[in-house]
Amino acid sequence: MTIQVSHTEPPILQLHQVSFSYHTLQGETPVLHQVSFEIQQGEFISVIGPSGAGKSTLLNLLAGLIPVEEGKILFLGKDLYLQKKEGPSFPLGYMLQQDQLFEFRTIWQNVILGLEINKKLTSDNISYVNSLLKKYNLYEFKDKKPSQLSGGMRQRAALIRTLALRPKILLLDEPFSALDYQTRLEVSGDIAKIIKENNITAILVTHNLSEAIGLSDRVLVLSPRPATIIKQLPIHLTLPSDNLLSYRLAPEFNTYFNELWEDLNHEKQK
């Protein structure tokens, strides 16, 4: 499923020696320590690591929700946090574990919510949202309430709401974890396909090694807290079909899985 990413262009996102700690009355808790990596336009990156290693904190830093304490995060060569503060047109989307759809709004009203808040409900953007709903089989349900849709359909609606703002980078904080196993497989494949088709750079946090291998161009492995990157593993799968869910049948899958499993367990035993 790996796409060919051109490395002739500068990285869309760069982290240089990023460190972060939480501060409470009880003291300081270091979470991230000198994390550095780059992402090219159109790459799909997964971040794995032990529970509590700071994966969600890393996404919050990338989203500009909390400022870095040490180091820098650059978007297209410029300080990301300063860009976040300068205006509402921040080119980044964030999908959480829950779909966060409002039951008192229809699916249509939910997917245009970001456009409303950012005062971007233009005819061009409305046409774009309609095209996404039609393309991904949700247009006929646009007048339904979220409770009338399946979990997978709700997650697609949540993604379309995020894509409506045309983000350059999409952050995914275990967006499939609330789904049952079968739905999770189907929806993760659907959403990865949507991301690829729209050439969006994506960063997925997940505890699921199979998911990380099957959806990603590269997997970053974090150590226990205070987390640093212990490995960056490029993924190249030979898929037996165009179906993204066939990644488990790729001859390279088990090798990648065993390598990442050993990395995580080795770090736990330190």
Secondary structure, 3 states (H helix, E strand, C coil): CCCCCCCCCCCCEEEEEEEEEEEECCEEEEEEEEEEEEECCCCEEEEECCCCCCHHHHHHHHCCCCCCCEEEEEECCEEHHHHHHHCCCCCEEEECCCCCCCCCCCHHHHHCHHHHHCCCCCHHHHHHHHHHHHHCCCHHHCCCCHHHCCHHHHHHHHHHHHHCCCCCEEEEECCCCCCCHHHHHHHHHHHHHHHHHCCCEEEEECCCHHHHHHHCCEEEEECCCCECEEEEEECCCCCCCCCHHHHHHCCCHHHHHHHHHHHHHHHHCC
